[in-house]
């Protein structure tokens, strides 16, 4: 477990070290505040070169309008870097190493 103290989980250096040590080449992202913390973390992942799968039914926000707007943005503007999928789709494709 890596606790975070800022919007982006990548503000904590331990996260990037952990991902690099494991040889992670892409990320599956879930979380709360689609338009704040999830946004910060997803953009941090993109900046570091990680393709992202955003689990659209495993994110939420205290703002329905912000949540809906960000899902539209993730699917539209960032469709090259971010794929969206349901939790069931992720589980159906999961191939543990």
BAPA-964167 format. One record per residue (C-alpha): chain; residue in three letters; x negated, y negated, z negated. Coordinates in nm, 4 decimals. Example, Ala and Ser with C-alpha at 12.3 -4.5 7.8 and 13.67 -1.06 7.14 Angstrom:
REM BAPA-964167
<site unit="A" code="ALA" c1="-1.2300" c2="0.4500" c3="-0.7800"/>
<site unit="A" code="SER" c1="-1.3670" c2="0.1060" c3="-0.7140"/>
***
This chain:
REM BAPA-964167
<site unit="A" code="UNK" c1="0.0000" c2="0.0000" c3="0.0000"/>
<site unit="A" code="UNK" c1="-0.1258" c2="-0.3462" c3="0.0900"/>
<site unit="A" code="UNK" c1="0.0560" c2="-0.6329" c3="-0.0770"/>
<site unit="A" code="UNK" c1="0.0879" c2="-0.9555" c3="0.1156"/>
<site unit="A" code="UNK" c1="0.1061" c2="-1.3072" c3="-0.0223"/>
<site unit="A" code="UNK" c1="0.1785" c2="-1.5003" c3="0.2980"/>
<site unit="A" code="UNK" c1="0.4179" c2="-1.4748" c3="0.5908"/>
<site unit="A" code="UNK" c1="0.1852" c2="-1.2677" c3="0.8094"/>
<site unit="A" code="UNK" c1="0.0639" c2="-0.9362" c3="0.6723"/>
<site unit="A" code="UNK" c1="-0.2577" c2="-1.0082" c3="0.8633"/>
<site unit="A" code="UNK" c1="-0.3377" c2="-1.2897" c3="0.6195"/>
<site unit="A" code="UNK" c1="-0.4575" c2="-1.0051" c3="0.3968"/>
<site unit="A" code="UNK" c1="-0.7970" c2="-0.8883" c3="0.5363"/>
<site unit="A" code="UNK" c1="-0.7398" c2="-0.5407" c3="0.3916"/>
<site unit="A" code="UNK" c1="-0.4683" c2="-0.4714" c3="0.6506"/>
<site unit="A" code="UNK" c1="-0.6914" c2="-0.5184" c3="0.9533"/>
<site unit="A" code="UNK" c1="-0.9703" c2="-0.3152" c3="0.7897"/>
<site unit="A" code="UNK" c1="-0.7233" c2="-0.0368" c3="0.7165"/>
<site unit="A" code="UNK" c1="-0.5944" c2="-0.0317" c3="1.0752"/>
<site unit="A" code="UNK" c1="-0.9461" c2="-0.0352" c3="1.2194"/>
<site unit="A" code="UNK" c1="-1.0612" c2="0.2468" c3="0.9901"/>
<site unit="A" code="UNK" c1="-0.7683" c2="0.4590" c3="1.1079"/>
<site unit="A" code="UNK" c1="-0.8256" c2="0.3758" c3="1.4749"/>
<site unit="A" code="UNK" c1="-0.4760" c2="0.2314" c3="1.5144"/>
<site unit="A" code="UNK" c1="-0.4071" c2="0.1232" c3="1.8713"/>
<site unit="A" code="UNK" c1="-0.0498" c2="-0.0013" c3="1.8321"/>
<site unit="A" code="UNK" c1="0.1881" c2="-0.0933" c3="1.5515"/>
<site unit="A" code="UNK" c1="0.5462" c2="-0.0162" c3="1.4573"/>
<site unit="A" code="UNK" c1="0.6904" c2="-0.3124" c3="1.2689"/>
<site unit="A" code="UNK" c1="0.9899" c2="-0.3278" c3="1.0344"/>
<site unit="A" code="UNK" c1="1.0699" c2="-0.5734" c3="0.7590"/>
<site unit="A" code="UNK" c1="1.2762" c2="-0.8543" c3="0.6262"/>
<site unit="A" code="UNK" c1="1.3052" c2="-1.2080" c3="0.7544"/>
<site unit="A" code="UNK" c1="1.2917" c2="-1.1413" c3="1.1280"/>
<site unit="A" code="UNK" c1="1.2332" c2="-1.5109" c3="1.1918"/>
<site unit="A" code="UNK" c1="0.9690" c2="-1.5667" c3="0.9231"/>
<site unit="A" code="UNK" c1="0.7555" c2="-1.2805" c3="0.7867"/>
<site unit="A" code="UNK" c1="0.8234" c2="-1.0373" c3="1.0689"/>
<site unit="A" code="UNK" c1="0.7481" c2="-1.3157" c3="1.3178"/>
<site unit="A" code="UNK" c1="0.4205" c2="-1.4037" c3="1.1445"/>
<site unit="A" code="UNK" c1="0.3092" c2="-1.0418" c3="1.1329"/>
<site unit="A" code="UNK" c1="0.4104" c2="-0.9635" c3="1.4917"/>
<site unit="A" code="UNK" c1="0.2314" c2="-1.2704" c3="1.6257"/>
<site unit="A" code="UNK" c1="-0.0766" c2="-1.1819" c3="1.4211"/>
<site unit="A" code="UNK" c1="-0.0736" c2="-0.8315" c3="1.5672"/>
<site unit="A" code="UNK" c1="-0.0441" c2="-0.9697" c3="1.9204"/>
<site unit="A" code="UNK" c1="-0.3300" c2="-1.2128" c3="1.8574"/>
<site unit="A" code="UNK" c1="-0.5445" c2="-0.9161" c3="1.7518"/>
<site unit="A" code="UNK" c1="-0.4520" c2="-0.7216" c3="2.0653"/>
<site unit="A" code="UNK" c1="-0.2114" c2="-0.4704" c3="1.9154"/>
<site unit="A" code="UNK" c1="0.0918" c2="-0.3707" c3="2.1191"/>
<site unit="A" code="UNK" c1="0.3954" c2="-0.3812" c3="1.8911"/>
<site unit="A" code="UNK" c1="0.7114" c2="-0.1736" c3="1.8674"/>
<site unit="A" code="UNK" c1="0.9686" c2="-0.3740" c3="1.6731"/>
<site unit="A" code="UNK" c1="1.2367" c2="-0.1528" c3="1.5197"/>
<site unit="A" code="UNK" c1="1.5407" c2="-0.3709" c3="1.5857"/>
<site unit="A" code="UNK" c1="1.7696" c2="-0.1934" c3="1.3411"/>
<site unit="A" code="UNK" c1="1.5053" c2="-0.1991" c3="1.0661"/>
<site unit="A" code="UNK" c1="1.4591" c2="-0.5774" c3="1.0501"/>
<site unit="A" code="UNK" c1="1.6865" c2="-0.8311" c3="0.8876"/>
<site unit="A" code="UNK" c1="1.7035" c2="-1.1949" c3="0.7889"/>
<site unit="A" code="UNK" c1="1.8880" c2="-1.4250" c3="0.5538"/>
<site unit="A" code="UNK" c1="1.9786" c2="-1.6225" c3="0.8674"/>
<site unit="A" code="UNK" c1="2.1924" c2="-1.4389" c3="1.1218"/>
<site unit="A" code="UNK" c1="2.1254" c2="-1.7095" c3="1.3806"/>
<site unit="A" code="UNK" c1="1.7493" c2="-1.6919" c3="1.3243"/>
<site unit="A" code="UNK" c1="1.7555" c2="-1.3116" c3="1.3364"/>
<site unit="A" code="UNK" c1="1.9520" c2="-1.3007" c3="1.6611"/>
<site unit="A" code="UNK" c1="1.7373" c2="-1.5725" c3="1.8201"/>
<site unit="A" code="UNK" c1="1.4147" c2="-1.3943" c3="1.7338"/>
<site unit="A" code="UNK" c1="1.5366" c2="-1.0590" c3="1.8673"/>
<site unit="A" code="UNK" c1="1.6230" c2="-1.2328" c3="2.1943"/>
<site unit="A" code="UNK" c1="1.2798" c2="-1.3985" c3="2.2006"/>
<site unit="A" code="UNK" c1="1.0965" c2="-1.0730" c3="2.1223"/>
<site unit="A" code="UNK" c1="1.2853" c2="-0.8935" c3="2.3996"/>
<site unit="A" code="UNK" c1="1.2518" c2="-1.1752" c3="2.6535"/>
<site unit="A" code="UNK" c1="0.9484" c2="-1.3978" c3="2.6201"/>
<site unit="A" code="UNK" c1="0.7243" c2="-1.1349" c3="2.4582"/>
<site unit="A" code="UNK" c1="0.8414" c2="-0.8263" c3="2.6451"/>
<site unit="A" code="UNK" c1="0.4851" c2="-0.7544" c3="2.7662"/>
<site unit="A" code="UNK" c1="0.3490" c2="-0.7367" c3="2.4117"/>
<site unit="A" code="UNK" c1="0.6535" c2="-0.6232" c3="2.2154"/>
<site unit="A" code="UNK" c1="0.8807" c2="-0.3288" c3="2.2792"/>
<site unit="A" code="UNK" c1="1.2009" c2="-0.3003" c3="2.0799"/>
<site unit="A" code="UNK" c1="1.3479" c2="0.0327" c3="1.9791"/>
<site unit="A" code="UNK" c1="1.5960" c2="0.1723" c3="1.7312"/>
<site unit="A" code="UNK" c1="1.4750" c2="0.3662" c3="1.4295"/>
<site unit="A" code="UNK" c1="1.6139" c2="0.6824" c3="1.5850"/>
<site unit="A" code="UNK" c1="1.4219" c2="0.6209" c3="1.9098"/>
<site unit="A" code="UNK" c1="1.0993" c2="0.5763" c3="1.7124"/>
<site unit="A" code="UNK" c1="1.1609" c2="0.8944" c3="1.5150"/>
<site unit="A" code="UNK" c1="1.2489" c2="1.0896" c3="1.8276"/>
<site unit="A" code="UNK" c1="0.9159" c2="0.9908" c3="1.9886"/>
<site unit="A" code="UNK" c1="0.6998" c2="1.0251" c3="1.6772"/>
<site unit="A" code="UNK" c1="0.3946" c2="1.2441" c3="1.7326"/>
<site unit="A" code="UNK" c1="0.1964" c2="1.2618" c3="1.4091"/>
<site unit="A" code="UNK" c1="-0.1749" c2="1.3184" c3="1.4561"/>
***
